[in-house]
Structures are given as structure tokens and as C-alpha cells.
Amino acid sequence: MIELLFSFGGETILVVIRGKDVKFGNTSYGAQLADISGLKLNYDGVVKEFPDLSNREDWQEEAALRFKDYIANLNSEEEVSRYIIEELKQHGFIPMKKKMKGHRPINLR
């Protein structure tokens, strides 16, 4: 299991990776975790990544499926964590800490 903490604006975002299962949470909501399907995705960001979804009504569901498919093809939790860090950095999220398998967190700043 890998836990990642990000800063975005005044919020702290938690990402928990267990194998191929990735959950996202916001500490202002008590770190309630949800998978990508439970998040409100940014339309502009999704269309930038997947231009073919621009005219589809089910763009959120399809983007979530593509994310899950991509994660399923990665080989390890470490690869998933590197992918999540790089993707979220592109959208203004600042990586703060990484905690692996219950060990002390590593500062990412």
C-alpha cells in the first residue's frame, strides 16, 4: 500500500494505492475515499487528455474507465504512484509526502 499527500490550494488531497485499486480523498471531508468514478472530473482536463470525448455525454464515465484500464496495465504500486504524481503535478497539485507499506512518510518537496 502506498499513500500520497498533495497540496492543492488550501486543501490536502490523499491518494491511496492498493495494488491496482486507487482511491482519492480530501482531508477536509474527513479523508472519505472514492475511486475515480466518484470524483467530479474537470471537463477541460479530460478533453485535453482525450479529445475524442469532447462531444460525448458520457465523457466522465469513459474517462474513468480509461484511467482504470491504464492503471491495470501498470506493473506495480510504485509505477502507479509515479504516474499519479506526474499527472497531478501537471494540474497544479503539489506532491508533499509518500508513505509506503506503513513506514514513515518521505517528503516529496
Residue frames as a rotation matrix with the C-alpha (Angstrom) as fourth column:
MET 1
0.583 0.813 0.000 0.00
0.813 -0.583 0.000 0.00
0.000 0.000 -1.000 0.00
ILE 2
-0.675 -0.720 0.163 1.22
0.725 -0.688 -0.036 3.48
0.138 0.094 0.986 -0.90
GLU 3
0.505 0.772 -0.385 -0.31
0.808 -0.580 -0.103 6.71
-0.303 -0.260 -0.917 0.38
LEU 4
-0.536 -0.612 0.581 0.38
0.769 -0.638 0.037 10.05
0.348 0.467 0.813 -1.30
LEU 5
0.264 0.567 -0.780 -0.41
0.731 -0.646 -0.221 13.51
-0.629 -0.512 -0.585 0.06
PHE 6
-0.412 -0.295 0.862 -0.81
0.815 -0.543 0.204 16.50
0.408 0.786 0.464 -2.24
SER 7
-0.387 0.311 -0.868 -1.49
0.396 -0.794 -0.462 20.15
-0.833 -0.522 0.184 -1.61
PHE 8
-0.527 0.297 0.796 -3.95
0.767 -0.237 0.597 21.93
0.366 0.925 -0.103 -3.90
GLY 9
0.121 0.496 0.860 -4.89
-0.069 -0.860 0.505 25.46
0.990 -0.120 -0.070 -2.98
GLY 10
-0.255 -0.160 0.953 -5.70
-0.913 -0.284 -0.292 25.30
0.318 -0.945 -0.074 0.70
GLU 11
0.745 0.637 0.199 -6.67
-0.667 0.722 0.183 21.64
-0.027 -0.269 0.963 0.63
THR 12
-0.489 -0.819 0.301 -4.79
-0.775 0.566 0.282 18.42
-0.401 -0.095 -0.911 1.29
ILE 13
0.503 0.603 -0.619 -5.55
-0.836 0.520 -0.173 15.57
0.218 0.605 0.766 -1.09
LEU 14
-0.191 -0.487 0.852 -4.94
-0.635 0.723 0.271 11.94
-0.748 -0.490 -0.447 -0.14
VAL 15
0.341 0.211 -0.916 -4.35
-0.847 0.493 -0.202 9.18
0.409 0.844 0.346 -2.71
VAL 16
0.018 -0.272 0.962 -4.27
-0.671 0.710 0.213 5.56
-0.741 -0.650 -0.169 -1.52
ILE 17
0.112 -0.103 -0.988 -2.91
-0.895 0.421 -0.146 2.87
0.431 0.901 -0.045 -3.84
ARG 18
-0.027 -0.065 0.998 -3.56
-0.589 0.807 0.037 -0.79
-0.807 -0.587 -0.059 -3.02
GLY 19
-0.299 -0.153 0.942 -2.38
0.562 0.770 0.303 -2.90
-0.772 0.620 -0.144 -5.92
LYS 20
-0.772 0.091 0.629 -4.45
0.576 -0.317 0.754 -1.71
0.267 0.944 0.192 -8.89
ASP 21
0.344 0.927 -0.152 -7.07
0.886 -0.267 0.379 -0.04
0.311 -0.265 -0.913 -6.68
VAL 22
-0.789 -0.574 0.216 -6.61
0.504 -0.808 -0.305 3.75
0.350 -0.132 0.927 -6.47
LYS 23
0.338 0.882 -0.329 -8.74
0.926 -0.248 0.286 5.85
0.171 -0.401 -0.900 -4.11
PHE 24
-0.555 -0.426 0.715 -8.81
0.357 -0.898 -0.257 9.62
0.751 0.112 0.650 -3.77
GLY 25
0.314 0.666 -0.677 -9.81
0.934 -0.088 0.346 11.68
0.171 -0.741 -0.650 -0.76
ASN 26
-0.056 -0.233 0.971 -9.88
0.049 -0.972 -0.230 15.21
0.997 0.034 0.066 0.57
THR 27
-0.673 -0.297 -0.678 -8.90
0.619 0.275 -0.735 15.71
0.405 -0.914 -0.001 4.17
SER 28
-0.874 0.408 0.265 -11.43
-0.475 -0.835 -0.279 18.49
0.107 -0.370 0.923 4.61
TYR 29
0.179 0.950 -0.254 -14.12
-0.802 0.291 0.521 15.80
0.569 0.111 0.815 4.26
GLY 30
0.452 -0.055 0.890 -12.50
-0.746 0.523 0.411 13.53
-0.488 -0.850 0.195 6.83
ALA 31
-0.600 -0.771 -0.214 -10.43
-0.735 0.426 0.527 11.75
-0.315 0.474 -0.822 4.17
GLN 32
0.387 0.774 0.501 -13.50
-0.242 0.610 -0.754 9.98
-0.889 0.171 0.424 2.76
LEU 33
-0.665 -0.745 -0.049 -12.07
-0.298 0.204 0.932 7.89
-0.685 0.635 -0.358 -0.08
ALA 34
0.600 0.799 0.046 -13.61
-0.228 0.226 -0.947 7.33
-0.767 0.557 0.318 -3.51
ASP 35
-0.175 -0.642 0.747 -12.37
0.716 0.438 0.544 5.82
-0.676 0.630 0.383 -6.73
ILE 36
-0.942 -0.315 -0.112 -12.07
0.155 -0.709 0.688 7.87
-0.296 0.631 0.717 -9.90
SER 37
-0.514 0.821 0.248 -15.75
0.607 0.143 0.782 7.21
0.606 0.553 -0.572 -10.72
GLY 38
0.306 0.669 -0.678 -16.81
0.952 -0.202 0.231 9.10
0.018 -0.716 -0.698 -7.59
LEU 39
-0.446 -0.564 -0.695 -14.85
0.559 -0.782 0.276 12.25
-0.699 -0.266 0.664 -8.42
LYS 40
0.787 0.591 -0.179 -16.04
0.270 -0.590 -0.761 15.33
-0.555 0.551 -0.623 -10.24
LEU 41
-0.105 -0.868 0.485 -13.66
0.880 0.146 0.451 15.50
-0.463 0.474 0.749 -13.19
ASN 42
-0.094 -0.043 -0.995 -12.69
-0.191 -0.980 0.060 18.70
-0.977 0.195 0.084 -14.95
TYR 43
0.773 0.503 0.388 -14.16
0.268 0.295 -0.917 18.69
-0.575 0.813 0.093 -18.48
ASP 44
0.798 -0.495 -0.344 -11.33
-0.600 -0.591 -0.540 20.77
0.064 0.637 -0.768 -19.96
GLY 45
-0.140 -0.893 0.428 -8.69
-0.879 0.311 0.361 18.48
-0.456 -0.325 -0.828 -18.47
VAL 46
0.058 0.248 0.967 -10.43
0.089 0.963 -0.253 15.36
-0.994 0.101 0.034 -19.72
VAL 47
0.931 0.341 0.131 -10.87
0.166 -0.075 -0.983 16.76
-0.326 0.937 -0.126 -23.25
LYS 48
0.471 -0.847 -0.246 -7.23
-0.879 -0.473 -0.058 17.86
-0.067 0.243 -0.968 -23.29
GLU 49
-0.404 -0.619 0.673 -6.18
-0.604 0.733 0.312 14.29
-0.687 -0.281 -0.670 -22.46
PHE 50
-0.591 0.323 0.739 -8.85
0.562 0.823 0.089 12.58
-0.579 0.468 -0.668 -24.60
PRO 51
-0.816 0.234 -0.528 -10.03
-0.435 -0.851 0.296 14.90
-0.380 0.471 0.796 -27.42
ASP 52
-0.794 0.521 -0.313 -12.41
-0.005 0.509 0.861 12.23
0.608 0.685 -0.401 -28.75
LEU 53
-0.481 0.628 -0.612 -14.58
0.877 0.358 -0.321 12.64
0.017 -0.691 -0.723 -25.62
SER 54
-0.980 -0.025 -0.197 -15.44
0.052 -0.989 -0.136 16.29
-0.192 -0.144 0.971 -26.33
ASN 55
-0.550 0.815 -0.180 -18.87
-0.739 -0.375 0.560 15.59
0.390 0.441 0.809 -27.85
ARG 56
-0.421 0.373 -0.827 -19.87
0.265 0.922 0.281 12.61
0.867 -0.101 -0.487 -25.73
GLU 57
0.370 0.667 0.647 -22.43
-0.524 -0.425 0.738 12.86
0.767 -0.612 0.193 -22.98
ASP 58
0.986 0.000 -0.164 -20.77
0.120 0.683 0.721 10.04
0.113 -0.730 0.674 -21.04
TRP 59
0.405 -0.898 0.170 -17.33
-0.218 -0.276 -0.936 11.71
0.888 0.342 -0.307 -21.05
GLN 60
0.106 -0.373 0.922 -16.86
-0.985 -0.164 0.047 11.33
0.134 -0.913 -0.385 -17.27
GLU 61
0.717 0.235 0.656 -17.66
-0.403 0.908 0.116 7.62
-0.568 -0.347 0.746 -17.23
GLU 62
0.921 -0.387 0.040 -15.45
0.239 0.482 -0.843 6.94
0.306 0.786 0.537 -20.25
ALA 63
0.251 -0.861 0.442 -12.54
-0.563 -0.502 -0.657 8.93
0.787 -0.084 -0.611 -18.77
ALA 64
0.254 -0.101 0.962 -12.84
-0.923 0.271 0.272 6.93
-0.289 -0.957 -0.024 -15.53
LEU 65
0.918 0.116 0.380 -12.81
-0.021 0.969 -0.245 3.65
-0.397 0.217 0.892 -17.48
ARG 66
0.712 -0.700 0.056 -9.74
0.068 -0.011 -0.998 4.70
0.699 0.714 0.040 -19.44
PHE 67
0.133 -0.640 0.757 -7.97
-0.899 -0.399 -0.180 5.68
0.418 -0.657 -0.628 -16.20
LYS 68
0.478 0.126 0.869 -8.78
-0.652 0.714 0.255 2.28
-0.589 -0.689 0.423 -14.65
ASP 69
0.983 -0.132 0.128 -7.62
0.184 0.717 -0.672 0.45
-0.003 0.684 0.729 -17.79
TYR 70
0.452 -0.866 0.215 -4.34
-0.328 -0.385 -0.862 2.37
0.829 0.320 -0.458 -17.80
ILE 71
0.099 -0.371 0.923 -3.73
-0.995 -0.037 0.092 1.64
0.000 -0.928 -0.373 -14.10
ALA 72
0.781 0.281 0.558 -4.49
-0.342 0.940 0.005 -2.06
-0.523 -0.195 0.830 -14.68
ASN 73
0.891 -0.453 0.009 -1.68
0.219 0.413 -0.884 -2.21
0.397 0.790 0.467 -17.25
LEU 74
0.273 -0.825 0.495 0.98
-0.787 -0.488 -0.378 -0.83
0.553 -0.287 -0.782 -14.89
ASN 75
0.035 -0.382 -0.924 3.22
-0.003 0.924 -0.382 -3.42
0.999 0.016 0.031 -13.24
SER 76
-0.422 -0.293 -0.858 3.50
0.811 0.300 -0.502 -2.24
0.404 -0.908 0.111 -9.64
GLU 77
0.612 0.600 -0.515 2.18
0.781 -0.563 0.272 0.13
-0.127 -0.568 -0.813 -7.00
GLU 78
-0.135 -0.762 -0.634 5.38
0.453 -0.616 0.644 2.14
-0.881 -0.200 0.428 -7.43
GLU 79
-0.843 -0.112 0.526 4.64
0.537 -0.233 0.811 2.67
0.031 0.966 0.257 -11.15
VAL 80
0.163 0.972 0.169 1.09
0.862 -0.223 0.456 3.70
0.481 0.071 -0.874 -10.28
SER 81
0.502 0.002 -0.865 2.38
0.667 -0.637 0.386 6.20
-0.550 -0.771 -0.321 -7.71
ARG 82
-0.615 -0.764 -0.195 4.87
0.414 -0.523 0.745 7.71
-0.671 0.377 0.638 -10.20
TYR 83
-0.604 0.477 0.639 2.07
0.677 -0.118 0.727 8.06
0.422 0.871 -0.251 -12.78
ILE 84
0.467 0.837 -0.285 -0.31
0.858 -0.351 0.375 9.69
0.214 -0.420 -0.882 -10.27
ILE 85
0.136 -0.499 -0.856 2.38
0.574 -0.664 0.479 12.12
-0.807 -0.557 0.196 -9.07
GLU 86
-0.834 -0.536 0.133 3.32
0.398 -0.417 0.817 13.19
-0.383 0.734 0.561 -12.61
GLU 87
-0.363 0.779 0.511 -0.29
0.749 -0.083 0.658 13.55
0.555 0.621 -0.553 -13.75
LEU 88
0.576 0.649 -0.497 -1.43
0.817 -0.442 0.369 15.57
0.020 -0.619 -0.785 -10.74
LYS 89
-0.220 -0.733 -0.644 1.66
0.582 -0.628 0.516 17.81
-0.783 -0.261 0.565 -10.87
GLN 90
-0.808 -0.077 0.584 0.62
0.575 -0.321 0.753 18.85
0.129 0.944 0.304 -14.38
HIS 91
0.035 0.939 0.343 -2.69
0.567 -0.302 0.767 20.10
0.823 0.168 -0.543 -12.97
GLY 92
0.003 -0.125 0.992 -1.26
-0.399 -0.910 -0.114 22.17
0.917 -0.396 -0.052 -10.12
PHE 93
0.964 0.258 -0.063 -1.24
-0.063 0.453 0.889 19.60
0.258 -0.853 0.453 -7.32
ILE 94
0.139 -0.953 0.270 1.93
-0.815 -0.265 -0.516 19.80
0.563 -0.148 -0.813 -5.22
PRO 95
0.458 -0.013 -0.889 3.26
0.246 0.963 0.112 16.42
0.854 -0.270 0.444 -4.00
MET 96
0.449 -0.242 0.860 4.03
-0.787 -0.563 0.253 16.61
0.423 -0.791 -0.443 -0.28
LYS 97
-0.267 -0.503 0.822 4.54
-0.853 0.521 0.042 13.13
-0.449 -0.690 -0.568 1.20
LYS 98
0.188 0.247 -0.951 4.71
-0.646 0.760 0.069 9.48
0.740 0.601 0.303 0.20
LYS 99
-0.129 -0.139 0.982 4.16
-0.907 0.418 -0.060 6.67
-0.402 -0.898 -0.180 2.69
MET 100
-0.042 0.020 -0.999 4.90
-0.709 0.703 0.043 3.09
0.704 0.710 -0.015 1.68
LYS 101
0.094 0.139 -0.986 3.71
0.193 0.969 0.155 -0.04
0.977 -0.204 0.064 3.49
GLY 102
0.836 0.415 -0.360 3.26
0.410 -0.037 0.911 1.65
0.364 -0.909 -0.201 6.86
HIS 103
-0.129 -0.948 -0.293 6.76
0.987 -0.094 -0.129 3.12
0.095 -0.305 0.948 7.05
ARG 104
-0.072 0.034 -0.997 7.47
0.435 -0.898 -0.062 6.73
-0.897 -0.438 0.050 7.89
PRO 105
0.857 0.461 0.229 6.45
0.411 -0.345 -0.844 9.20
-0.310 0.818 -0.485 5.18
ILE 106
-0.322 -0.914 0.247 9.04
0.877 -0.190 0.441 10.51
-0.357 0.359 0.863 2.75
ASN 107
0.198 0.317 -0.927 8.94
0.018 -0.947 -0.320 14.24
-0.980 0.047 -0.193 1.93
LEU 108
0.214 -0.041 0.976 8.49
0.925 0.329 -0.190 14.84
-0.313 0.943 0.108 -1.80
ARG 109
0.981 0.172 -0.093 9.10
0.142 -0.953 -0.269 18.58
-0.135 0.251 -0.959 -1.81
